[in-house]
Amino acid sequence: MDIKTASALHRLRLISVPEALSFPALLIFGSLLSRISDIDYLMMPLGILHGILFVIYAVFLLDVWHKAKWPVKKVALFFLFALLPFGGLFGDRILKRDEADSVLAARAREAARA
């Protein structure tokens, strides 16, 4: 894996956790609190924050798709993770495992060259 692909995967990992946590925060603190109390001033900022994080996640996912040459099914799975509350945490777990596997493969290639 080249450095551009690795950095694209790392960026996707970095944004997946905040994006995964912003959606439940919007549901709990924005929607639920505005329905059961007079606290309705959290809906707009949380909605904007979640929207920005979602768009960044989608852009980074497209970047990874382009650079890592992922199959469409894997990209669709990671997009589905973005639609589910806490789904990005599962995506982060998969990316973390893939990143560790690629590091091990790179070390094995370096050992074979030596």
N, C-alpha and C positions, 0 to 999 in steps of 0.2 A: 504494500500500500504506500503510495507516495504521500508527501507531506500535505499537499492540497486536499486530498481525500480525507486524511486523518484530521486535519483542522476543520473541515466541513462537518465531519461526524462529531467532533468535540463541541462545535458550536451548537449543533442540534441537541446534544446532551445537556449543554448549559441552559438552553431555553426550555427544554421539555419539563423540568421540575417546576419552575415558576408558572408556566402556562398551565400545568396540571393542577396547581394549587389555586390559581386565580379563578377558575370556573366554580369550584365548590365555595370559594369565598364570596363570589357574586351571588350564588344561589342562597347561601346561608345568611350572610350579612346584608346583602342587597335586597333580595326578594322577600325572604322570610321576615326580616325585621321591619320592612316597610308594610307588610301585611298585618303583623300582630302588634305593632306599636306606631308611634308617630315619627319614628326615625326613618326618614326617606331620603336623607341627604347622602347616603352611601351608595345608592344605586348608580348614579351617573359616574362618579370617579371609578368605581369598581368595574363598571361596564366598559369604560374607555380603556382602563388598564388591561382588562381581559382581551378586548378587541385588538389592542396593539400587540400584546404577547401572542395572540393567535395568528395574526398576520406575519409576525416575525418567524414563528414556528413554521408556518406554511412556506415562507420564502426559504428558510434554512432546509426544510425537507426537500424542496425542489432542487436546491443546490446539491444536497447529498445524492439525490436521484441522478442528477447529471454527472457528478464526479465519481461516485462509487458504482455507477451502472447497476443500481438495484432493480430487481424485477418489479413490475407493476403491482403484484400482489403484496410485496413487502411495503411499498410506498402507501398502498391503500390501507394496510394494517396500521401503519404509523399515523396516517391521517385519521383513522377511526379512533386511535388513542387520544387524539386531540379533541375529539367530540365527546368523549366520555369523562365524567368527573374522576379525577385521579388516574386517568388513562395514561398520561405522560409518564407517570412513575413506572409503569410496566415497560414503556418504551425506553426509558432511561436504563432500566435493568438489562434489557436486551442489548442496548448500545454499549453498556459497560462490559458485558460479556464479550461482545464482538471486538471491542477495543482491546481487551486483555488477550484474546485469541490472536489478534493481528500483531500485538507486541511479541508474543511468544513465537509466532511464525517469523517475524523479522529477526529475532535473536537466533533462531535456528538457521536462517539463511546466512547470517553473519558468521556463525560457528562453522557452517559448512564451507564458507569461503576461506576461513583461516587454516 
